[in-house]
Amino acid sequence: MNISGFEYFSPRSVEEASQLLLEKGKGAFVMAGGTDLLIKIRRKLLKPAVIIGLKGIPGLDKISFNRKQGLTIGATALLSDVAHHPKILRHFPAIAYAAKSTANTQIRNMGTVAGNLCNAAPSADNAPTLLAMGAEVILAGTQGERRLPLDQFFIGPGQTAIEPGEILTAIFVPTPPPHSGVSYQWISARGKVDISAVGVGVMVTMKGKVCSSAKIALGAVAPTPMRARKAEKILSGKVLSSRMIEKAALEASREAKPISDVRASAEYRKQMVAVLTGRALSEARQRAAKG
Ligand SMILES: Cc1cc2nc3c(=O)[nH]c(=O)nc-3n(C[C@H](O)[C@H](O)[C@H](O)COP(=O)(O)OP(=O)(O)OC[C@H]3O[C@@H](n4cnc5c(N)ncnc54)[C@H](O)[C@@H]3O)c2cc1C
């Protein structure tokens, strides 16, 4: 890859990185795995004056799990680390599956879940599951740290709520309540050679046969990953029968606002939202029943 013309910094702490970001101004970009950033530079969509690599910051790749609180995924934890982490596989299998559903082995060995979110593509494979599970991002700047619900993080295609000088240092996912089930479903025309044409992440929490809470998140069918809140409302407090699942899946399809592009037509995407939401809800119900 022939790309040049920028200064490269490898800070040793988040404070140093965020100070550099502020000092260098608009032409400065943070880089984790570079699997999105370097492609954009190569295609001349971006011309950074400065790149600030995060991978030299000790501890930023940490993944930790605490049963009471939840899961923390550090900013430089690789997609492959998340896909294969024993505790994530055991306690958050849908998160591991979403990471494993991202790109191919080579990309997963370079790219990060945090980079996937910060890139803010509507199709980001890791966003729907994390949204459905009520994840938060931890953002650090020179003035300190703040936590932001992932719900409020995506503000447009390629745009996030990150302020100048801020770095996403970790993603936090609360432990789901008892009797919850989570599922991620995706479809793409050419398997994982291509990015997802539609992705659906779902979390349901059950009280016996009744769904006490449902969260449904859709990818690649709106300018940002989005919650299907009307569909969620349909299920709340209802017996999670196949008929109710179908009703909610159709409502999610109505809420989606897809466009037609090289990957799929808007009509196809709408239909696939209904199909994948139905599948995700059924799988989540099954997982919740298994505990
Ligand atoms: C061949 C190929 C296939 C792909 N397939 C898929 C796919 O199937 N599904 C999918 O969702 N994506 C796919 N991608 C996109 C990409 O690989 C992922 O989005 C990846 O997770 C990005 O992570 P990264 O660490 O490489 O991010 P980078 O490229 O390093 O960064 C991406 C963006 O986020 C910013 N950034 C990164 N980390 C931080 C941080 N901690 N704080 C603040 N800003 C930050 C960067 O400045 C940049 O703007 C594919 C890419 C390629 C090249």
The ligand as a MOL file (V3000), in Angstrom:
LIG
                    3D

  0  0  0     0  0            999 V3000
M  V30 BEGIN CTAB
M  V30 COUNTS 53 58 0 0 0
M  V30 BEGIN ATOM
M  V30 1 C -11.4790 -6.2940 3.4080 0
M  V30 2 C -12.2850 -5.6360 4.4850 0
M  V30 3 C -13.4290 -6.2630 4.9290 0
M  V30 4 C -14.2000 -5.6780 5.9320 0
M  V30 5 N -15.3410 -6.3190 6.3630 0
M  V30 6 C -16.0980 -5.7730 7.3320 0
M  V30 7 C -17.2840 -6.4450 7.7770 0
M  V30 8 O -17.6400 -7.5340 7.3370 0
M  V30 9 N -18.0310 -5.8280 8.7440 0
M  V30 10 C -17.6840 -4.6100 9.2740 0
M  V30 11 O -18.4000 -4.1200 10.1290 0
M  V30 12 N -16.5520 -3.9890 8.8840 0
M  V30 13 C -15.7610 -4.5220 7.9260 0
M  V30 14 N -14.6150 -3.8670 7.5190 0
M  V30 15 C -14.2560 -2.5670 8.1120 0
M  V30 16 C -13.1840 -2.6180 9.2410 0
M  V30 17 O -12.3320 -3.6970 9.1240 0
M  V30 18 C -13.8060 -2.6180 10.6410 0
M  V30 19 O -14.6460 -1.4810 10.7490 0
M  V30 20 C -12.7670 -2.6050 11.7710 0
M  V30 21 O -13.3800 -3.0530 12.9490 0
M  V30 22 C -12.1340 -1.2460 12.0100 0
M  V30 23 O -11.2540 -1.3280 13.1180 0
M  V30 24 P -9.7980 -0.6910 13.0790 0
M  V30 25 O -9.2140 -0.9300 14.4200 0
M  V30 26 O -9.0150 -1.1950 11.9160 0
M  V30 27 O -10.1620 0.8350 12.8650 0
M  V30 28 P -9.2460 2.0070 12.2420 0
M  V30 29 O -9.1810 1.8610 10.7640 0
M  V30 30 O -7.9680 2.1260 12.9750 0
M  V30 31 O -10.1570 3.2620 12.6130 0
M  V30 32 C -11.4360 3.4590 12.0660 0
M  V30 33 C -11.9370 4.8690 12.4220 0
M  V30 34 O -12.1600 4.9800 13.8160 0
M  V30 35 C -11.2890 5.9360 14.4210 0
M  V30 36 N -10.8320 5.3060 15.6550 0
M  V30 37 C -10.3320 4.0390 15.7910 0
M  V30 38 N -10.1340 3.7500 17.0800 0
M  V30 39 C -10.5260 4.8400 17.7800 0
M  V30 40 C -10.5670 5.1520 19.1780 0
M  V30 41 N -10.2060 4.2530 20.0870 0
M  V30 42 N -11.0020 6.3640 19.5490 0
M  V30 43 C -11.4020 7.2700 18.6260 0
M  V30 44 N -11.3940 7.0380 17.2940 0
M  V30 45 C -10.9640 5.8350 16.8830 0
M  V30 46 C -10.1990 6.1980 13.4140 0
M  V30 47 O -9.6910 7.5260 13.5050 0
M  V30 48 C -10.9270 5.9780 12.0920 0
M  V30 49 O -11.6640 7.1150 11.7500 0
M  V30 50 C -13.8070 -4.4290 6.5060 0
M  V30 51 C -12.6340 -3.8120 6.0570 0
M  V30 52 C -11.8810 -4.3990 5.0500 0
M  V30 53 C -10.6320 -3.7050 4.6080 0
M  V30 END ATOM
M  V30 BEGIN BOND
M  V30 1 1 1 2
M  V30 2 1 2 3
M  V30 3 2 2 52
M  V30 4 2 3 4
M  V30 5 1 4 5
M  V30 6 1 4 50
M  V30 7 2 5 6
M  V30 8 1 6 7
M  V30 9 1 6 13
M  V30 10 2 7 8
M  V30 11 1 7 9
M  V30 12 1 9 10
M  V30 13 2 10 11
M  V30 14 1 10 12
M  V30 15 2 12 13
M  V30 16 1 13 14
M  V30 17 1 14 15
M  V30 18 1 14 50
M  V30 19 1 15 16
M  V30 20 1 16 17
M  V30 21 1 16 18
M  V30 22 1 18 19
M  V30 23 1 18 20
M  V30 24 1 20 21
M  V30 25 1 20 22
M  V30 26 1 22 23
M  V30 27 1 23 24
M  V30 28 2 24 25
M  V30 29 1 24 26
M  V30 30 1 24 27
M  V30 31 1 27 28
M  V30 32 2 28 29
M  V30 33 1 28 30
M  V30 34 1 28 31
M  V30 35 1 31 32
M  V30 36 1 32 33
M  V30 37 1 33 34
M  V30 38 1 33 48
M  V30 39 1 34 35
M  V30 40 1 35 36
M  V30 41 1 35 46
M  V30 42 1 36 37
M  V30 43 1 36 45
M  V30 44 2 37 38
M  V30 45 1 38 39
M  V30 46 1 39 40
M  V30 47 2 39 45
M  V30 48 1 40 41
M  V30 49 2 40 42
M  V30 50 1 42 43
M  V30 51 2 43 44
M  V30 52 1 44 45
M  V30 53 1 46 47
M  V30 54 1 46 48
M  V30 55 1 48 49
M  V30 56 2 50 51
M  V30 57 1 51 52
M  V30 58 1 52 53
M  V30 END BOND
M  V30 END CTAB
M  END
